[in-house]
């Protein structure tokens, strides 16, 4: 199930505009055997995996359902799978761009043997992560360049190889005095 972020009309308007570009900002959950499973961040230790009634996530506005098909797993197998994912998807590991509810739903769908969720659900987060990575890489490159330039022009009192140091004792003569 897909939700527009938040409970105000702003999330709906945002996704209406972003859909034109094949993306959006979503919350999502996976319905299996009468429960909708998703993931959220937490400030304290513990799992971020949680269940709600289908299409009823309190913090977001339900938008649409995408059918992923039926899982071949039994209810008992799904319970064991959820228990494993609860250990793996710790709430303090939540990352808006790299480890969010949509990433969790993609993982859950693959584990349920129903395939990946459509890429357009996660491509905005992926684009944001790529921008952050590019910014970090550019900053790292800038720091290396600044360090290189600084060391090339740094005067630490050591004579560079192949250069001469000319010392002179300049004593003012009377003609220099004004």
C-alpha positions in Angstrom: 0.0 0.0 0.0 1.3 3.5 -0.9 0.7 6.6 1.2 1.4 10.2 0.5 3.7 11.5 3.3 2.0 13.2 6.2 -1.7 13.8 6.8 -2.1 17.2 5.2 -2.9 17.9 1.5 0.7 19.0 1.0 1.9 15.4 0.6 -0.9 14.7 -2.0 0.0 17.8 -4.0 3.7 17.0 -3.8 3.1 13.5 -5.2 0.7 14.7 -7.8 3.5 16.9 -9.2 6.2 14.3 -8.7 4.2 11.6 -10.5 4.5 13.6 -13.7 8.3 12.9 -13.4 7.9 9.2 -12.5 8.7 9.5 -8.8 7.2 10.5 -5.5 7.8 10.8 -1.8 6.0 7.8 -0.2 5.4 5.8 2.9 4.6 2.2 2.1 3.5 -1.0 3.8 3.0 -4.6 2.7 -0.2 -6.5 3.4 0.1 -10.1 4.1 -2.4 -12.4 5.9 -4.5 -9.4 7.1 -1.8 -7.2 8.5 0.2 -4.4 6.9 3.9 -4.4 7.8 6.2 -1.5 7.5 9.3 0.1 9.1 9.9 3.4 10.9 12.7 5.1 12.7 13.0 5.1 16.5 15.2 7.1 18.9 15.6 4.2 21.2 16.8 0.6 20.8 14.4 -1.9 19.3 12.9 -2.9 16.0 11.5 -0.4 13.6 9.2 -3.0 12.1 5.5 -2.6 12.9 2.1 -3.8 11.8 -1.2 -1.9 11.3 -4.6 -2.6 9.8 -4.3 -2.5 6.0 -4.5 1.0 4.5 -4.7 2.6 8.0 -1.2 4.0 8.8 -2.0 6.9 11.1 0.8 9.2 10.2 0.3 9.2 6.4 -2.5 9.5 3.8 -3.5 6.3 2.0 -3.1 6.7 -1.8 -3.2 3.4 -3.6 -2.7 -0.3 -3.6 -0.3 -2.1 -5.9 -0.9 -5.8 -6.2 2.3 -7.8 -5.8 0.6 -11.2 -6.0 0.2 -14.0 -3.4 3.0 -15.3 -1.3 3.7 -19.1 -1.4 4.7 -18.8 2.3 2.3 -20.1 5.0 1.2 -17.8 7.8 3.7 -19.6 10.2 6.5 -19.0 7.7 5.5 -15.4 7.4 5.6 -15.0 11.2 9.1 -16.5 11.3 10.2 -14.2 8.5 8.8 -11.1 10.2 10.6 -12.1 13.4 13.9 -12.3 11.5 13.3 -8.9 9.8 12.4 -7.3 13.2 15.9 -8.2 14.3 17.6 -6.9 11.1 15.6 -3.7 10.7 16.4 -1.8 13.9 14.7 1.5 14.4 17.8 3.4 15.1 19.2 2.4 11.7 16.5 4.3 9.8 17.8 6.5 7.1 15.4 8.6 5.0 17.5 8.0 1.8 19.0 4.6 2.2 17.1 2.5 4.7 13.5 3.5 5.0 10.0 2.0 4.9 10.1 1.6 1.1 13.4 -0.3 1.3 11.9 -2.5 4.0 8.8 -3.2 1.9 11.0 -4.1 -1.1 13.0 -6.5 1.1 9.8 -8.0 2.5 8.3 -8.5 -0.9 11.4 -10.3 -2.2 11.4 -12.5 0.9 7.7 -13.3 0.4 8.7 -14.4 -3.2 6.4 -11.8 -4.9 9.2 -9.8 -6.5 10.6 -6.3 -6.1 8.4 -3.3 -5.6 8.4 -0.9 -8.6 11.5 1.3 -8.8 9.6 4.5 -9.1 8.7 4.0 -5.4 12.3 4.3 -4.3 13.9 6.3 -7.1 13.5 9.7 -5.4 15.3 8.4 -2.3 18.0 6.8 -4.5 18.4 10.2 -6.3 18.8 12.0 -3.0 21.3 9.4 -1.8 23.3 9.9 -5.1 23.3 13.6 -4.6 24.5 13.3 -1.0 27.2 10.9 -2.1 28.3 13.2 -4.9 28.5 16.1 -2.5 30.6 14.0 -0.1 32.9 12.9 -2.9 33.3 16.5 -4.2 34.1 17.7 -0.7 36.6 14.9 -0.2 38.3 15.8 -3.5 38.3 19.5 -2.5 40.0 18.6 0.8 42.7 16.6 -1.0 43.3 19.4 -3.4 43.4 22.0 -0.7 45.9 19.9 1.3 48.1 19.3 -1.8 48.1 23.0 -2.7 48.7 24.0 1.0 51.6 21.6 1.4 53.1 22.8 -1.9 53.2 26.4 -0.7 53.7 25.8 3.0 56.9 27.3 4.4 58.0 25.2 7.4 61.6 26.3 7.4 62.8 23.3 5.5 64.6 23.9 2.3 62.9 22.2 -0.7 65.2 19.9 -2.8 67.0 21.7 -5.6 66.4 25.2 -4.2 68.9 27.6 -2.9 68.7 29.7 0.2 70.3 33.0 -0.3 71.0 34.7 3.0 72.2 38.3 3.2 72.8 40.6 6.0 71.1 43.8 5.0 72.6 46.6 6.9 71.0 49.9 6.1 73.4 52.4 4.7 73.0 56.1 5.1 71.8 56.5 1.5 68.8 54.3 2.4 67.7 56.5 5.2 65.2 59.1 4.5 
